[in-house]
């Protein structure tokens, strides 16, 4: 702040009581202040600080003295038995505006004296929320106090774009050695399995951010993608544009919806015909949805599904995991309610208890896709649950495994196979295991993906992290426009089918990640088996993991004469695919067109002319 003419970036960390202070000299270390190199240790006025990476920046973190963290310092700390003695978590500000960042502070006290640099080390802290697309915050190195018995963790997260109340949970487990705080290196612990903080998201929440000096102005250059500058009504966001530069864009806290323009063709004109030459998987790419000879799950009505929790002598489940599954069910239901426009809902049966399998995990010698090993294990799971569940007209069974499970990497899966229950056959069963847990994937999005296949969605094309049927744990867990239309969930009030006689269309698009109905996509038919699809994406809602400032328009080509051959997938080889992205020469890793980008394919040109709350595209033929 020494240079008054320098433009100051305001990053939207909406923490209560933020106050700007005059910067100390560069040589002085202050808690939370910037530092030059990770790992560097420096003392200021007798207090030791360590330079620690926090997100993309480096910050000084106060280090408790060695005396505080040694057994010899029992006069300051109490080197007691392993275990959590107290735990509080708060969020601020609360309430918070939609899309604004908020701070999670979790203070945990433990029996043993914890250390920042040696054993017993402070525990690993994580946070989870039932809000859609919650991007897990990264907690800074904690500040130790109370002689080393108490650790204070601070992390930041982003509120959902819609108003309402969300729940935030914090979890910890030991790191390195199981003698620091929880006594467990494998299982995350919550205060009582259901302890959470309620965060209220309101449009009228106060702006708890103060800044001195200049702020961003709409249309002017900015430096870092995702930076935000608070305004009296809404905020500015720094976004990349075509050519590699960055500009401030004015955004609203409550974006208005737009309707589908008049003049489109009947949606029947966009229903490409199934015409695959090679069939690598059973589900049609073109209309009609489904396939001949294989049952297809419904896309409308009320379906019967079951969740069965099973554990093993060598992988024991916890009460916390059973409680957390309720939130997974809630997200699953919420996703279908919005995406299907209320057409499809579910009747769940979940006994909410662990059922013990007869053998340890290795005893099942499960091989993915092998009926000889999958069916016996699936049959035992269903038989264990039979006294507790009515499997009449079961559409799908999901299996919950403990997080401590090992040796069952991909879990268990069968589609249109069959095991028996007292009430009749069970044909679809899936459960994710250590691969999903190790990557911290949401089980609800995995369940949706696996439901989608026997419902007739081929998925896995085009390859990206922008659609739940391509990657069930991608950075955006939306359903792309083609699959939504193909499922029968996108009508003329959300989709524009461009007539063959129309040469130009300019329209605004609502991002798919936003829980807002209206104009959400364009299909441009080229022939009875080919089309271009145009849709918008944002780092909000179900796409918050895309990263602050991410936006753009996705253009992809569909050819229903093709299928996706996944036999070379593990080697990164794409042999044949029914859809592919049309990307500009300067594309980023997300395949998105930025403002000013243009692509042309098969005589059709798509340009992203303007961005903001919505994306404006121009399509010419």
N, C-alpha and C positions, 0 to 999 in steps of 0.2 A: 504493500500500500504506500510505499515511499514515493513512487512515481504517480502523481495525481492524474497524468494524462493517460496512464495505462488502462485499457479496458478490462474490467473485472468480470469474470464469469461467475454467474450465480448458479450453483448446483442445487437442485431442489432436495436438500436434506431437511425435512420439515420437523426439526426437533424442538420441543418446547424449551423456551428460554434461551434460544441461541443469541449470543451477544458477540459482536465483533470487537476485538481488542487490538491495540497497536502491536505489530509484529516485533518480536525480540530480535537481536542481531543473529545473523546466520549461525554464528558459533555457539549460540545457546540452544540447548535442547529443552523442549517443553512437551508435556504429555499431549499427544495428538498433533503436534507440529510436524512440518515436513522435514525429512532427513535425506542425506545424499546417497547412502549405500546400505543395502540390507546387511544386517549382522553387525554393523558398527555399534560400539558401546561408548557412551559419553556421559560425563557427570556435569551437572549444573547445580551450583549451590548445595553440593553435597548429596544430591539425588542422582542415582544412576538411571540412564535411559538406554534402550536398545532400539536400533533402527529396524523396523519390521514392515514387511509388505502387507498392505491392506487394500484388497481390490487391485486397482491399477496404480496406486500411489504408495509411497513410502512414508511411514509416520513413526515418530518417537513414541515408545511405549515404556512406561515406568517399570523398572525392574526392582523387585523386592531384594533387599540386601541379603548376602549369603548367610548372614547370621539368622535372618528371619526364616530362611528355608532349610536350615540344618537342624539335626536332632539336638544339637547343643543349645539351641535357642528355645528350650522348653519354657523359659520364663516369659517369652513373648507369644509363642504358639503352644498348642496342646497337641502332642503327638499321640492321638487317641486311636481307637479301633477303626478299621475300614468301614465306611458307610457315610451316607448323606445325612447331615444333621438339620439343615434348613435350606429352603430353596424358594426364591421369589422371582417372578418374571413380570415385567411391565412393558408396555408399548407407548410410544409418544411420537407425535401428538395423538390424542384420542379425544374427540373424533378427528378424522383426517379426510382431506378432499380425495375424490376418486383419482386414481393414477398417481397420487403423490407418494413420495418416499416416507417411510416412518422408521423409527428406531426401536429395536428390540433390545432390552437390557435384562440380563438374567444373572442373578446373584446366587451362588451356590456355596454352602459351607459344608465341609467334610471333616471326618475324624482326624485323618493324618494331615501333617503339614505338607502342603503342595509346593512344587518348585516350577519355575519357568524354564530351567535349563538342565535339571537332573531328575533322578527318580526319588520319590514318586512325583510324577509330572501332573500338571493340572489336566482335567478330563477334556475330551473332545465334545464340543457343544454343537448341536444342530437345532434347526427350527423347521416346523412344518405347519401348513395351514390348510383349511378346507376351501379356500378361495380357488377359483379356476386358474390353472396355469401358474400357481405360486412358484416363483423362482427362489430357491433356497438361499438365504443370506449367508455370507461368509463372515464369521465372527472374528474380530481382532483377537490378538493375544490378550488374555485377561489381565486385569490389574489385581494383584494379590494384596490382601489386607488381613487384619486380625491375626497377625503373626504367621501368615501363610495358610490358615485354615479356611479362608474365604476368597473366592475368585469372582470377579465381576466381568462379565462378557458383554460386549456391545456389537451389534450387527445392524444392517439396514436392509429393508425390503420395500417393495412397492405395493401400494393398495390396489385392489381391483378397479376396473374402470366403471363398474356399476355400484350403486349405493346399496347399503344394507349392513348387516353385521357379519363379521367373519371370526373364526376362531384361530388362535395361534398357540401351538404347542412347542415346548422346548424339550429336548432330550439330551442326555449325556451318556458317555461310556468312557472307561479308562483307556489310556493310550500308552502303549509300550509294555507296561507291567500292570497286572491286576491288583495293585496295592495302593492306589492313589486316592480314590474317592468312592467309586461304586463297587469295586471288587469284581468287575466283569469287563472283559475285553471285547466280547461279542455282542451282547445285547444292550441296546440303548434303553435307558431308564427314564421314566417320567415320574413326577411326584407321586401319583397314585393311579396312573393309567388313563385318567380322564381329566387331569388338571390342564386347563387352558385359560388364555386371556381373550376376552372379547374385544375386538376392535370395531368401532363404528365408522362407517364410510358415509359421509354426508356432503352434499354439494355446498352447504352453507358453513362448513367447517372453517375455522379461522386459519389464515395464512400465518404460520409461526416462523417466518423467515425474515431476517433483516439484512440489508446490504448497504454499504457506503460506496459512493463513486458511481461510475457509468454502468448501465445495464444494456442488455442486448436490444436491438431494434429489428422489427420485422423486415426481412429482405437483406439485412446486412450480413457480412461475413462473420463466421464464428470458427472456433478451433477444434473442439472435441465433440464427436458424435455423441448425442445423448444428453449433453449439458442442457439445463433448463434455466430459464429466467422468468421469475414470477411477475405477472402483470396484474392490474386491478381486476380484470375479467379474463380468467384463463391463464395461459403461460406461453412462453416461447420455447421451442425445442430446436436444438442444433441437429440438422440432418445433412447427410451427404447428397450431392446432386451430380448429374452427369458431368464427367470431366474430372472428378476427383476433388472438387472444392466443397466447402460447407457453408450453409446459410441458416439464419434463424427463421423459423416458421411459426406463425401464430396458431395456437390450438385452443380449443374450448374444453372446459372441465366436463361439459355435458353436450357432446356433439349431437347435432340434429340429424335425423334420418332423412333419406331422399327416396323418392318413389321411382319405380320403373318407368322410363319414358314411353310414350305412345308410339305406335307404328311397328312394333315387332311382329314377327310371324307367329303362328300357332306353335306351341312347343313341340308338336308332333314333327315339325320340319327339322328339329334338332335331335330327334331320336335316331341316332345312327344304327344301322342294321348289323346284327351279329354276322361276321363273315370270316372268322379265323380259319387260316389254312393249316397252321400247326397248332395243336392244342396241348400245351404244357401243363395246364391245370384245369379243373372242371368247370370254372365259372365263366359265363359269357362276358365278353367285353362290350358288345353292343346289345341293343334291345332285341328280345325281351330279357329281363333280369332273371338269373338262375341258369339252369341247364337241363337238358333232358336226362331223365333217369336217376337224378340225385335230388333228394328232398332239399328244399330251400326254406330257411327260417323266414318268418313273416317280417315285413317292414311296417306293419300297422297292427293295431289292436293291443291286447295285453298278453304278454308272454310269461310263462312260468320258468323261473330260474332259481337255482339253489347255490348257496355258498357253504362248503364243508371245510372245517379246519381240522387238519390231521397233523400229528407230530409223531416223533420216534424216540426210542430210548436214547439215541445219540443226537437228537435235535429236539429239545423240549420247548414247547410254545409258552408264551407268557400271557398274562391277563391284559397287559398293555396292548399287545398285538391284536387280541380279540376286539378290544374297544376301538382301536384305530381303524379296523375294517369297516365299522359303521360309517366313518367319513368317506371311505373309498366307495361304498355303496351310494352314498349321497351324491358324490361327484358323478358317478356313472349315470344315475337317474337324471341329474341336472343336465348333463351333456345331451342325452337323448331327448329330453323334454324340449330343449331349444332347437337342436339340430333337426329333429324330425317334425318340428312345428306341432308337437303334441300328438303326432300320429301313432307313436309307439311308446308304450310304458311297460312296467314289469311288476310281477307279483313275486317278491323275494321270500325265500325261506332260509333262515340263517340261525341254527341252534345256538351259536355263540358259545361254543365249548370245544375244547381240544379232544379229538378222538385218537387214541393211541394205535398206531399200526403194529402189526405182529412181528415185524422184523426191523432191524436197524436199516438205515438208508442203503448201505452197500449190498444188503441181502436181496434187493430187488433187481440189481444189475440192469437198470432201465436203459434202453437204447432208444433215442428219439426216432419216431416213425416206425418202430418195430412192433408189430401186433403181438408177437410172442411174449414180449416183456411188458408192453404198455397195458394190454387188456387185463392181465391178472392183477396188476396193481390198481387199475381203475375199478375193477370189480370189487376189490377189497374196500376201497374208499366208499363206494356206493353202499356196500353191504353194512359197513360200520354205521352209516348214517340212516339206514333204512328204518330203524325203530323211531327215529326223531323227525323224519322228513317224509312227506307224501309226494312221491315222484310221478303222480298222475300227470300225463301230458307234459312231461319235462322237456323244455326246449334246450336248456343248457345247464351244466353244472360247472361252477368255478371252485377251485381248490385253493385253500390258504395253507401255505407251508410256513414253518417258523423261520425267522431270519437267520438262525444259527445253522440251517441245513447246509450240508456239504455233500458233494458227490452226485448232485442231481441238477447240473448246471442249467439246462434249458427248461427244467420242470417236466410236466407230463401233459400230453395233448392228444386228443383224438377228435376227428370230425367225421360224422356220418359212419362211425363204427358202432358197435353195440355191446353194452353190458346190461345185466338184468337187475331189476328191483322188484319189490313185492307188488308194485303198482304197474309194472310194464317196463319197456326198454328205455335205457338212457343212451343217447347217441352222440352227444357233444359234451366233452369234458376237457377243461384246461386249468393248469395251475403253474404259475411262474415261480422259479426258485432262485438260486444264488446269483445267476447272471443279472437278474432284475434288481435284486437287493444290493449287489455290489456296485451297481451303477446308479443306485438311488432312484430307480424308475417308479412311477406311480402304477400301482396295480390296476386302478380303474381304467386307465387308458389301454393297458394290455388287454383287459377283459373286453373292451369295446372293439379293439382290433380283431380279436379272435371271434367275437360274435359276428363281425362284419363279413368274414369269409363265407361261412355257411349261409349267410343272408344273401349271398350272391355277388359280393364285391371282390373282384380279383385282387385289387391293390398292388403294392410293390412296384408301382409305375405311375408317373415318372419318379425317378429316384431322387429323394430330397428329405429334408426334415420338416416339411411344410404341410403334411397331411397325415392324419392318424392311420390311414390304411396303407400308406407307404412305410411309415416308421411310427410305430405306436408310442414311442417315447421320444419323438423328435422335439424340436424347439417350439413347434406349433402343433397342438393336438386338435386342430380343426379337421373337418372333412371337406375335401376340395369340392369345387363346384360340380365337376362331372359326376363324382360318386354320389353327391347329394341329390342331383337331378336323376341319376340312374336309380337311386333307391326310391324315387317318387316323393321326395321331401321338399323339392324346390319347384314352386309353381310360377305362374306368370307375374305374381306380385314381387318376386325376387330375382327372376332371371329374364334376360332379354335375348330372344332368338333372332339374330340379324337376318332379314330377308335377303334372298339372292339378288333382288333388284336394287337393294340399297347400297349406294357407293360410299357413303360417309356416315359415321355415327360418333358423336362426342357426348360423353356421359360421365357422371360421377359414380364411384363405387364405394360401398361400405366395406371396411375390412372384415374378413371372415372371422377374425378373432374376437370381434366386438359382439356382445349379446344385443344385437339390434337388427330387426327385420327391415326389409326394404330392398333397394337395388344392390344386389350382391354379386352379380356375375353376368358375363356375355358369352354366348356360344355363337361362333361364325361357321356355319356348315360349308364345307367345300365340295363334298359329294355325299352319297348315301352312306359312306363308310369313313369319311374324314371330316375333321373340324378343328378349328382353333378355339381355345377356351381362355378367357381373360378374367382374372380375379385379383383382389387387393388383399394385402397382409400388413400387420402391425405388431409391434412389441407391446401388446396390451392383452388383457383377458387371458384367453387360452394360448396366447403367443408371447407372454411376458418373458419367457426364457430366450427369445430371439436377441435380447440385448437392447438397452436404451438407445433410442434414435433409429432403430431398424424399421423400415417401411418399404413399400414399393408394390409394383404390379407384376403378377406372374402370368406368363403366356406359355401355353403348352399345346402341342399338336397331338391329336388322337387319330389312330388308324385301327379300325376294328377288324381288319384282316390279319392283324398281328396279335401275338400273345407275349407274355414275359417268360423267357427261359432263364431260370435262376440257377442252372447247374454250374455256372462259372462264378457265382456271386462271391464265394469265399476267396477267390483269387482276384476279385475286382474286375471280372470280365463280364460285359453285357453283350450277350449273343443276339437276343431279339427282345424288343419291348414294344408294348402297344401304345405307349405315350412317351413323349420326350419334350424337354423344355426348349423354348425358343429364347435365346439370351443374347444381349448385346455384346459387342466385342470387349467392353469394359466391365463385364458382369462381376458381381461379388459372389461369395460362396453360397449365398442363398438364392441365386438365380433371379433376383428381383430387378425389374426396371426401376431406375431412379428418375426423378424429375429431369426431363430433357432427353432421356434415353428413347431410342427408336429401334424396333426390330421389324424385319420383313420376311415372310415365309409364304411360299406358294401364292404370291401376288397380293397378300394381305399385309398391311403395315399397321403396327400398333405403336402409339407414342404416349408416354406419360407426360402430359402437358403441365400439370399442376398438382401439388400435394398440399396437405393441410390436415384438417380433420378427416377429409375424404381424399381419394385420388381421382383426378380427372383424366380420362383417356380419350384419345382420338383414334378411331379405326377407319381405315380407308382401303378400298378394293380397286 
